[in-house]
Amino acid sequence: MMKKHDVIIIGGGPGGSTLAALLAKQNVNVAVFEREDFPRFHIGESLLPSSMPIFKESGFYETLNSGKYIRKYGARFADCTSHDEVYFGFEDGFNAEIPSAFEVERKEFDKDILDNARKQGATVYQPVRVKDVEFLDTHCVVTTNKGDQYEAKFVIDSTGRDAMLGKNNKVRKIHPDLNNVAVFAHYFGVKRNEGKHEGDILIGMLPEKAWSWVIPFKGDITSVGVVCSTKIFNAGTDLEEYLNTMLAKSPRVKEKMAGAERTTEITVISNYSHVSETYTGKRWMLIGDAAVFLDPMFSSGVHMACTSAKLALPIILQCLKENATFDDSGLGQKYKEDIDRGVNRFHSLINLFYKGDFVKDMKKTLTLDNVRKGFTSAVAGDMWNEDNYILQRKVL
Ligand SMILES: Cc1cc2nc3c(=O)[nH]c(=O)nc-3n(C[C@H](O)[C@H](O)[C@H](O)COP(=O)(O)OP(=O)(O)OC[C@H]3O[C@@H](n4cnc5c(N)ncnc54)[C@H](O)[C@@H]3O)c2cc1C
């Protein structure tokens, strides 16, 4: 006989695991299908303070705060031609309750966050790949790579960039203007800030709107990457030389990298930015990267995945209770509007970065107290907070 769940989530990354934990805490019979055995590598290593209240609600914060991950108190953006930098210290934002986040190796973080979903009562099938979903009037039938079938009232696509249901339903599109390529690896021996600022993320500006990231993990390993437009990407075959040459173009990053040794293979990912025309059908919903991903510049991916899980929760609960569908109830449209409010603000912030001279522009802009606090909160991911001065003034 077919096994039944109220909700099936495809994908056990941060979005799927968060939604599973939140639903399980509401006594919903929820199952997650994750195709990979964890631990495994994944990109997306710098978290934002605004995710912390969601992790508290999902029961995950205790693990995150147990000492295995390094704290991130701020984000530094360093100029391309000088040692100038602009610093966003999260304690200085509008939301003083969330003054920090963490830098995480995703091989540990993803295992921990999926374990939390189990702990909260979700059923996890792993490693099991969902091969097919059939949508019927009253329910959905999920078929796995093992040939097993499962029934649920709703199926949530949290498959990340694979966007399984988004692609099947032809609602997913490559972003019209954010077409970038990222080249990255982990390194040993990258120089660090002292004390409290050890876990700050450093963004080093490079010529032609390219940029680099330096994300220190607990211990000796640091994630380092370079992002540039696909139009100017010319790495050839020697990715090592490309990385070294690009990283040396930022005075601050060059200093940090002196004597560092690469510990992992170099990975290249391109054209990762995309949007979806809609995030729901009658009995399906997209969350996290499966719905939308803009750009890694402001480390917003995991936060958007967890925020979409939080916004999805009341909608799924209401549809289960009233035996309604996402579309007929109008709640699917509300879900899209709720998500896009924050997504559009992140997009404006990203545009400020790519269309101007971010370090110089910000140094001028941040002199006013309310504006500095507002931008600091925005960089901390607080894009759904209507109390933020710059959001009220529609600066973003
Ligand atoms: C270059 C780059 C740098 C980035 N840096 C950052 C950063 O610093 N901070 C940040 O917050 N974000 C960053 N991101 C974004 C971040 O990687 C994602 O936004 C985040 O991982 C999205 O979480 P998710 O749960 O939606 O999807 P994912 O984390 O991708 O999880 C999806 C899961 O679904 C599983 N899956 C897929 N298909 C199936 C299937 N058919 N059956 C079962 N399981 C399936 C996969 O195995 C995977 O575990 C970056 C992205 C890029 C491209």
The ligand as a Gaussian input file, in Angstrom:
#p B3LYP/6-31G(d) Opt

LIG

0 1
 C       28.550000      31.194000      -6.305000
 C       27.494000      31.161000      -5.240000
 C       27.803000      31.607000      -3.957000
 C       26.813000      31.590000      -2.969000
 N       27.104000      32.091000      -1.718000
 C       26.137000      32.164000      -0.786000
 C       26.394000      32.675000       0.518000
 O       27.519000      33.058000       0.864000
 N       25.360000      32.718000       1.410000
 C       24.109000      32.275000       1.082000
 O       23.191000      32.346000       1.919000
 N       23.846000      31.763000      -0.137000
 C       24.802000      31.697000      -1.071000
 N       24.532000      31.135000      -2.278000
 C       23.182000      30.620000      -2.530000
 C       22.912000      29.286000      -1.826000
 O       23.786000      28.300000      -2.340000
 C       21.457000      28.857000      -2.065000
 O       20.623000      29.992000      -2.123000
 C       20.905000      27.927000      -0.982000
 O       21.689000      26.768000      -0.862000
 C       19.455000      27.558000      -1.337000
 O       18.945000      26.591000      -0.450000
 P       17.807000      25.576000      -0.956000
 O       17.432000      24.770000       0.229000
 O       16.758000      26.324000      -1.678000
 O       18.525000      24.659000      -2.058000
 P       19.816000      23.732000      -1.955000
 O       20.672000      24.151000      -0.835000
 O       20.417000      23.697000      -3.306000
 O       19.219000      22.297000      -1.602000
 C       18.505000      21.545000      -2.552000
 C       18.568000      20.076000      -2.170000
 O       17.673000      19.354000      -3.004000
 C       18.242000      18.096000      -3.311000
 N       17.566000      17.577000      -4.514000
 C       17.610000      18.119000      -5.760000
 N       16.830000      17.389000      -6.601000
 C       16.295000      16.371000      -5.865000
 C       15.401000      15.308000      -6.175000
 N       14.901000      15.143000      -7.410000
 N       15.064000      14.443000      -5.186000
 C       15.553000      14.598000      -3.911000
 N       16.400000      15.610000      -3.586000
 C       16.758000      16.508000      -4.546000
 C       19.724000      18.415000      -3.490000
 O       20.509000      17.258000      -3.317000
 C       19.949000      19.469000      -2.405000
 O       20.427000      18.890000      -1.205000
 C       25.500000      31.123000      -3.279000
 C       25.210000      30.652000      -4.558000
 C       26.198000      30.662000      -5.531000
 C       25.850000      30.168000      -6.909000

